[in-house]
Amino acid sequence: MAELSFDDFMKVDVRTGRVVRAEAYPEARKPAIKMWIDFGDEIGEKKTSAQVTAHYDPDSLVGKQVLAVVNFPPRQIGKFMSEVLVLGLPDENGEVVLIGPDGDVEVDVPLGGRLH
């Protein structure tokens, strides 16, 4: 594993956002879902696609808070331009489980909040 300095880590801008729209993306090489995520006033709404179909369908994602890297350059995914990278961890089968603020906490994390 390559070492990373703290200064390098601080360059990665991870923010919280809320999925406001989601659609199946059947044209993708691997099954995926397109998402539009609201990151609050500073960043606004950004879009992405993610291979998360094992645990999510588009309807289950709308309203969900997620964490995403917002300062990568846009990336063409098929005919869709992905502007952010949502973060997740693999389950025991290697399928992505999205990560976000603790759902058990009674407080919503403000949209656009930066990971510390």
DRENLO-233029 format. One record per residue (C-alpha): residue number from 1; x, y, z; residue in three letters. Coordinates in steps of 0.02 Angstrom, whole numbers, plus 50000, padded with zeros to 5 digits. Example, Ala and Ser with C-alpha at 12.3 -4.5 7.8 and 13.67 -1.06 7.14 Angstrom:
<sites>
<site><pos>1</pos><xx>50615</xx><yy>49775</yy><zz>50390</zz><code>Ala</code></site>
<site><pos>2</pos><xx>50684</xx><yy>49947</yy><zz>50357</zz><code>Ser</code></site>
</sites>
This chain:
<sites>
<site><pos>1</pos><xx>50000</xx><yy>50000</yy><zz>50000</zz><code>Met</code></site>
<site><pos>2</pos><xx>50069</xx><yy>50170</yy><zz>49951</zz><code>Ala</code></site>
<site><pos>3</pos><xx>50093</xx><yy>50299</yy><zz>50087</zz><code>Glu</code></site>
<site><pos>4</pos><xx>49995</xx><yy>50460</yy><zz>50079</zz><code>Leu</code></site>
<site><pos>5</pos><xx>50043</xx><yy>50619</yy><zz>50167</zz><code>Ser</code></site>
<site><pos>6</pos><xx>49914</xx><yy>50716</yy><zz>50269</zz><code>Phe</code></site>
<site><pos>7</pos><xx>49932</xx><yy>50860</yy><zz>50146</zz><code>Asp</code></site>
<site><pos>8</pos><xx>49889</xx><yy>50740</yy><zz>50003</zz><code>Asp</code></site>
<site><pos>9</pos><xx>49737</xx><yy>50677</yy><zz>50098</zz><code>Phe</code></site>
<site><pos>10</pos><xx>49676</xx><yy>50855</yy><zz>50126</zz><code>Met</code></site>
<site><pos>11</pos><xx>49674</xx><yy>50883</yy><zz>49937</zz><code>Lys</code></site>
<site><pos>12</pos><xx>49534</xx><yy>50753</yy><zz>49921</zz><code>Val</code></site>
<site><pos>13</pos><xx>49372</xx><yy>50849</yy><zz>49944</zz><code>Asp</code></site>
<site><pos>14</pos><xx>49243</xx><yy>50728</yy><zz>50016</zz><code>Val</code></site>
<site><pos>15</pos><xx>49071</xx><yy>50804</yy><zz>50043</zz><code>Arg</code></site>
<site><pos>16</pos><xx>48900</xx><yy>50746</yy><zz>50098</zz><code>Thr</code></site>
<site><pos>17</pos><xx>48756</xx><yy>50761</yy><zz>49978</zz><code>Gly</code></site>
<site><pos>18</pos><xx>48578</xx><yy>50701</yy><zz>49958</zz><code>Arg</code></site>
<site><pos>19</pos><xx>48521</xx><yy>50600</yy><zz>49807</zz><code>Val</code></site>
<site><pos>20</pos><xx>48380</xx><yy>50701</yy><zz>49727</zz><code>Val</code></site>
<site><pos>21</pos><xx>48354</xx><yy>50594</yy><zz>49572</zz><code>Arg</code></site>
<site><pos>22</pos><xx>48408</xx><yy>50420</yy><zz>49516</zz><code>Ala</code></site>
<site><pos>23</pos><xx>48382</xx><yy>50317</yy><zz>49358</zz><code>Glu</code></site>
<site><pos>24</pos><xx>48434</xx><yy>50145</yy><zz>49298</zz><code>Ala</code></site>
<site><pos>25</pos><xx>48580</xx><yy>50152</yy><zz>49176</zz><code>Tyr</code></site>
<site><pos>26</pos><xx>48555</xx><yy>49998</yy><zz>49067</zz><code>Pro</code></site>
<site><pos>27</pos><xx>48674</xx><yy>50062</yy><zz>48932</zz><code>Glu</code></site>
<site><pos>28</pos><xx>48823</xx><yy>50047</yy><zz>49050</zz><code>Ala</code></site>
<site><pos>29</pos><xx>48944</xx><yy>49901</yy><zz>49024</zz><code>Arg</code></site>
<site><pos>30</pos><xx>48904</xx><yy>49839</yy><zz>49200</zz><code>Lys</code></site>
<site><pos>31</pos><xx>48735</xx><yy>49870</yy><zz>49283</zz><code>Pro</code></site>
<site><pos>32</pos><xx>48734</xx><yy>50044</yy><zz>49358</zz><code>Ala</code></site>
<site><pos>33</pos><xx>48623</xx><yy>50183</yy><zz>49422</zz><code>Ile</code></site>
<site><pos>34</pos><xx>48635</xx><yy>50366</yy><zz>49373</zz><code>Lys</code></site>
<site><pos>35</pos><xx>48617</xx><yy>50487</yy><zz>49519</zz><code>Met</code></site>
<site><pos>36</pos><xx>48595</xx><yy>50674</yy><zz>49536</zz><code>Trp</code></site>
<site><pos>37</pos><xx>48659</xx><yy>50732</yy><zz>49706</zz><code>Ile</code></site>
<site><pos>38</pos><xx>48628</xx><yy>50898</yy><zz>49793</zz><code>Asp</code></site>
<site><pos>39</pos><xx>48784</xx><yy>50959</yy><zz>49885</zz><code>Phe</code></site>
<site><pos>40</pos><xx>48708</xx><yy>51122</yy><zz>49948</zz><code>Gly</code></site>
<site><pos>41</pos><xx>48731</xx><yy>51302</yy><zz>49895</zz><code>Asp</code></site>
<site><pos>42</pos><xx>48921</xx><yy>51304</yy><zz>49879</zz><code>Glu</code></site>
<site><pos>43</pos><xx>48936</xx><yy>51157</yy><zz>49758</zz><code>Ile</code></site>
<site><pos>44</pos><xx>48758</xx><yy>51132</yy><zz>49694</zz><code>Gly</code></site>
<site><pos>45</pos><xx>48692</xx><yy>50978</yy><zz>49606</zz><code>Glu</code></site>
<site><pos>46</pos><xx>48814</xx><yy>50855</yy><zz>49526</zz><code>Lys</code></site>
<site><pos>47</pos><xx>48785</xx><yy>50691</yy><zz>49435</zz><code>Lys</code></site>
<site><pos>48</pos><xx>48869</xx><yy>50521</yy><zz>49439</zz><code>Thr</code></site>
<site><pos>49</pos><xx>48842</xx><yy>50340</yy><zz>49395</zz><code>Ser</code></site>
<site><pos>50</pos><xx>48884</xx><yy>50197</yy><zz>49511</zz><code>Ala</code></site>
<site><pos>51</pos><xx>48882</xx><yy>50007</yy><zz>49505</zz><code>Gln</code></site>
<site><pos>52</pos><xx>48770</xx><yy>49987</yy><zz>49657</zz><code>Val</code></site>
<site><pos>53</pos><xx>48626</xx><yy>49885</yy><zz>49585</zz><code>Thr</code></site>
<site><pos>54</pos><xx>48655</xx><yy>49735</yy><zz>49700</zz><code>Ala</code></site>
<site><pos>55</pos><xx>48593</xx><yy>49832</yy><zz>49852</zz><code>His</code></site>
<site><pos>56</pos><xx>48497</xx><yy>49980</yy><zz>49781</zz><code>Tyr</code></site>
<site><pos>57</pos><xx>48367</xx><yy>50024</yy><zz>49653</zz><code>Asp</code></site>
<site><pos>58</pos><xx>48339</xx><yy>50203</yy><zz>49593</zz><code>Pro</code></site>
<site><pos>59</pos><xx>48188</xx><yy>50231</yy><zz>49707</zz><code>Asp</code></site>
<site><pos>60</pos><xx>48282</xx><yy>50176</yy><zz>49863</zz><code>Ser</code></site>
<site><pos>61</pos><xx>48421</xx><yy>50302</yy><zz>49829</zz><code>Leu</code></site>
<site><pos>62</pos><xx>48314</xx><yy>50459</yy><zz>49818</zz><code>Val</code></site>
<site><pos>63</pos><xx>48330</xx><yy>50553</yy><zz>49983</zz><code>Gly</code></site>
<site><pos>64</pos><xx>48483</xx><yy>50454</yy><zz>50039</zz><code>Lys</code></site>
<site><pos>65</pos><xx>48633</xx><yy>50550</yy><zz>50105</zz><code>Gln</code></site>
<site><pos>66</pos><xx>48798</xx><yy>50492</yy><zz>50030</zz><code>Val</code></site>
<site><pos>67</pos><xx>48982</xx><yy>50541</yy><zz>50035</zz><code>Leu</code></site>
<site><pos>68</pos><xx>49069</xx><yy>50585</yy><zz>49873</zz><code>Ala</code></site>
<site><pos>69</pos><xx>49234</xx><yy>50654</yy><zz>49810</zz><code>Val</code></site>
<site><pos>70</pos><xx>49186</xx><yy>50817</yy><zz>49724</zz><code>Val</code></site>
<site><pos>71</pos><xx>49354</xx><yy>50877</yy><zz>49657</zz><code>Asn</code></site>
<site><pos>72</pos><xx>49398</xx><yy>50742</yy><zz>49531</zz><code>Phe</code></site>
<site><pos>73</pos><xx>49386</xx><yy>50796</yy><zz>49349</zz><code>Pro</code></site>
<site><pos>74</pos><xx>49226</xx><yy>50742</yy><zz>49259</zz><code>Pro</code></site>
<site><pos>75</pos><xx>49236</xx><yy>50570</yy><zz>49180</zz><code>Arg</code></site>
<site><pos>76</pos><xx>49139</xx><yy>50503</yy><zz>49031</zz><code>Gln</code></site>
<site><pos>77</pos><xx>49048</xx><yy>50341</yy><zz>49077</zz><code>Ile</code></site>
<site><pos>78</pos><xx>48971</xx><yy>50282</yy><zz>48913</zz><code>Gly</code></site>
<site><pos>79</pos><xx>48857</xx><yy>50422</yy><zz>48856</zz><code>Lys</code></site>
<site><pos>80</pos><xx>48846</xx><yy>50495</yy><zz>49032</zz><code>Phe</code></site>
<site><pos>81</pos><xx>48965</xx><yy>50623</yy><zz>49109</zz><code>Met</code></site>
<site><pos>82</pos><xx>49004</xx><yy>50581</yy><zz>49290</zz><code>Ser</code></site>
<site><pos>83</pos><xx>49051</xx><yy>50734</yy><zz>49393</zz><code>Glu</code></site>
<site><pos>84</pos><xx>49082</xx><yy>50658</yy><zz>49566</zz><code>Val</code></site>
<site><pos>85</pos><xx>49135</xx><yy>50491</yy><zz>49640</zz><code>Leu</code></site>
<site><pos>86</pos><xx>49016</xx><yy>50419</yy><zz>49770</zz><code>Val</code></site>
<site><pos>87</pos><xx>49104</xx><yy>50317</yy><zz>49903</zz><code>Leu</code></site>
<site><pos>88</pos><xx>49065</xx><yy>50141</yy><zz>49956</zz><code>Gly</code></site>
<site><pos>89</pos><xx>49137</xx><yy>49983</yy><zz>50029</zz><code>Leu</code></site>
<site><pos>90</pos><xx>49126</xx><yy>49806</yy><zz>49962</zz><code>Pro</code></site>
<site><pos>91</pos><xx>49017</xx><yy>49677</yy><zz>50049</zz><code>Asp</code></site>
<site><pos>92</pos><xx>49072</xx><yy>49496</yy><zz>50066</zz><code>Glu</code></site>
<site><pos>93</pos><xx>49031</xx><yy>49468</yy><zz>49881</zz><code>Asn</code></site>
<site><pos>94</pos><xx>49122</xx><yy>49623</yy><zz>49820</zz><code>Gly</code></site>
<site><pos>95</pos><xx>48960</xx><yy>49721</yy><zz>49790</zz><code>Glu</code></site>
<site><pos>96</pos><xx>48964</xx><yy>49906</yy><zz>49834</zz><code>Val</code></site>
<site><pos>97</pos><xx>48876</xx><yy>49971</yy><zz>49990</zz><code>Val</code></site>
<site><pos>98</pos><xx>48868</xx><yy>50161</yy><zz>49991</zz><code>Leu</code></site>
<site><pos>99</pos><xx>48936</xx><yy>50255</yy><zz>50140</zz><code>Ile</code></site>
<site><pos>100</pos><xx>48861</xx><yy>50412</yy><zz>50215</zz><code>Gly</code></site>
<site><pos>101</pos><xx>48824</xx><yy>50498</yy><zz>50379</zz><code>Pro</code></site>
<site><pos>102</pos><xx>48766</xx><yy>50385</yy><zz>50521</zz><code>Asp</code></site>
<site><pos>103</pos><xx>48582</xx><yy>50349</yy><zz>50493</zz><code>Gly</code></site>
<site><pos>104</pos><xx>48554</xx><yy>50319</yy><zz>50679</zz><code>Asp</code></site>
<site><pos>105</pos><xx>48594</xx><yy>50500</yy><zz>50724</zz><code>Val</code></site>
<site><pos>106</pos><xx>48441</xx><yy>50611</yy><zz>50744</zz><code>Glu</code></site>
<site><pos>107</pos><xx>48524</xx><yy>50756</yy><zz>50653</zz><code>Val</code></site>
<site><pos>108</pos><xx>48543</xx><yy>50777</yy><zz>50465</zz><code>Asp</code></site>
<site><pos>109</pos><xx>48720</xx><yy>50823</yy><zz>50414</zz><code>Val</code></site>
<site><pos>110</pos><xx>48714</xx><yy>50987</yy><zz>50316</zz><code>Pro</code></site>
<site><pos>111</pos><xx>48730</xx><yy>50962</yy><zz>50129</zz><code>Leu</code></site>
<site><pos>112</pos><xx>48903</xx><yy>51004</yy><zz>50067</zz><code>Gly</code></site>
<site><pos>113</pos><xx>48984</xx><yy>50966</yy><zz>50235</zz><code>Gly</code></site>
<site><pos>114</pos><xx>49166</xx><yy>50919</yy><zz>50212</zz><code>Arg</code></site>
<site><pos>115</pos><xx>49244</xx><yy>50761</yy><zz>50282</zz><code>Leu</code></site>
<site><pos>116</pos><xx>49368</xx><yy>50799</yy><zz>50423</zz><code>His</code></site>
</sites>
